[in-house]
Amino acid sequence: NAGVMQNPRHLVRRRGQEARLRCSPMKGHSHVYWYRQLPEEGLKFMVYLQKENIIDESGMPKERFSAEFPKEGPSILRIQQVVRGDSAAYFCASSPPSPAMNTEAFFGQGTRLTVV
Amino acid sequence: QQQVKQSPQSLIVQKGGISIINCAYENTAFDYFPWYQQFPGKGPALLIAIRPDVSEKKEGRFTISFNKSAKQFSLHIMDSQPGDSATYFCAARKTGANNLFFGTGTRLTVIP
């Protein structure tokens, strides 16, 4: 049973370009979360999605950032017109259909975005 | 605003010693408190978790102590080993919610 798969592992973009980060949840998991980790900091929640629905995007910047989790295929975190401040590690986590009392979220290995 | 405060930022412990990392929170809506271990270049992995209805949980060399009245919880690593060297994050989740609030992390180094 493969874990949460993120790709690419490393992504370099020039300022103004678009970055697309992909996340395939664990088998049987239909809930996906995106977190951002700045250097020397903890993870900050960005968005929580279920298949075809955004449930909570309270941590997403208002501009340039978007996320989707289509019926088929991986979840995508999209950053338009990247700036140097977007450089960070972006982690995806997934959990089973009932993320309640006794379930945990499993994290992928992250995508390290560098904006040059 | 940091909802979960973690200390120390870094910690050096001799092999065989006890590593202690502390976290504090204010929001009484939190009802789930996990600890994550992260190695360089890897994602966080759940180590151990506790709910506020118990004051202590032990799994092998790892123990969480929870003080509900003080709104504090801590991770104790007994007989620390060089392989424990990693960054440790405490986190908290609100009742009925799905996202986690993380502390800022503690970089643990266990020296032989």
Interface residues (C-beta under 8 A of the other chain):
Chain A: V4 H31 Y33 Y35 E40 E41 G42 L43 K44 F45 Y48 I55 D56 G59 F91 A93 S95 P99 E104 A105 F106 F107 G108 Q109 G110
Chain B: V4 Q6 P34 Y36 G41 K42 G43 P44 A45 L46 A49 F89 A97 N98 N99 L100 F101 F102 G103 T104 G105
